[in-house]
Amino acid sequence: MAHMLDLNNSMKYVLPVKLTDAAQTVVLVTPPAEKWVETLERDLPDLLPKLSTGDKDATEHCYALTAELLNFNRSGIRFTAENLKNTYNFNFFDVLVFLQAYMDFVSEIMNEKN
């Protein structure tokens, strides 16, 4: 009899992220759906120059994007831009650090598949 292949236990492509809340919650973030890779590739180059000018819409877009990416997790935690700020004490520097780390994570996976 064949053994079950349980892909739920696969930890090959996981980015552990320790959040900045009092409990120091750890979230196991997974790669995004393919459409999100395209969104990142499209949006990030335009956002970065706007951020240096203090563009509030670009800042809010980065928080929303971070929340959406953090929602790709195995921990079952749901994120919004608001709870990142209020519950998890994310500041904008945390958002930028996360986005860079996440892009590195995705790039590493993409390079491995090629």
C-alpha positions in Angstrom: 0.0 0.0 0.0 1.3 3.5 -0.9 2.0 6.0 1.8 0.1 9.3 1.7 2.0 12.2 0.4 0.9 15.0 2.7 1.8 18.3 1.1 0.4 20.2 4.1 3.5 19.2 6.0 6.0 20.3 3.4 8.1 23.1 4.8 10.4 23.5 1.8 9.1 26.8 0.7 8.3 28.7 3.9 9.5 32.1 5.1 9.2 32.2 8.9 8.4 35.8 10.0 8.5 36.9 13.6 6.1 39.8 14.0 6.5 42.9 16.2 3.5 42.4 18.5 4.0 41.7 22.3 3.6 38.0 21.8 6.2 38.0 19.0 3.8 35.9 16.8 5.6 33.7 14.3 3.9 33.3 10.9 5.0 30.7 8.3 4.6 32.6 5.1 4.4 30.7 1.8 4.9 31.7 -1.8 2.1 33.7 -3.4 -0.3 32.6 -6.1 1.2 33.3 -9.5 -0.9 36.4 -10.1 0.7 38.0 -7.0 4.2 37.5 -8.5 3.0 39.4 -11.5 1.4 42.1 -9.3 4.7 42.5 -7.3 6.8 42.7 -10.5 4.4 45.4 -11.8 3.7 47.5 -8.7 7.0 47.6 -6.8 9.1 49.4 -9.4 6.5 52.2 -9.5 6.0 52.3 -5.7 9.6 52.8 -4.7 10.2 56.2 -6.3 6.9 57.5 -4.9 7.8 56.4 -1.4 10.9 58.6 -1.3 8.6 61.6 -1.9 6.3 60.8 1.1 3.4 59.8 -1.1 0.7 58.7 1.4 -1.2 56.6 -1.2 2.0 54.7 -2.0 2.7 54.1 1.7 -0.9 52.8 2.2 -0.5 50.6 -0.8 2.6 49.1 0.7 0.8 48.3 3.9 -2.0 46.7 2.0 0.4 44.7 -0.2 2.3 43.5 2.9 -1.0 42.4 4.5 -2.0 40.5 1.3 1.4 38.7 1.1 1.3 37.8 4.8 -2.1 36.2 4.3 -0.2 33.5 2.3 0.6 31.7 5.5 0.2 28.3 7.2 -0.6 29.8 10.5 -4.2 30.7 9.6 -3.8 34.3 10.7 -5.6 36.9 8.5 -3.9 40.3 8.1 -5.1 43.8 7.0 -3.2 47.0 6.7 -5.0 48.3 9.8 -4.2 45.3 12.0 -0.5 45.4 10.9 -0.3 48.9 12.3 -2.6 48.5 15.3 -2.3 44.9 16.5 1.1 43.9 15.2 2.8 47.3 15.6 4.3 47.3 12.1 6.0 50.6 11.2 6.9 51.5 7.7 10.4 50.3 8.1 9.0 46.9 9.0 7.0 46.9 5.8 10.0 47.7 3.7 12.1 45.0 5.3 9.3 42.5 4.9 8.8 43.4 1.2 12.5 43.0 0.5 12.8 39.7 2.3 9.7 38.4 0.6 11.0 39.4 -2.8 14.3 37.6 -2.0 12.3 34.6 -0.9 10.2 34.5 -4.1 13.3 35.1 -6.3 15.1 32.2 -4.6 12.2 29.9 -5.3 11.9 31.0 -8.9 15.7 30.6 -9.5 15.5 27.1 -8.0 12.8 26.0 -10.3 14.8 27.1 -13.4 
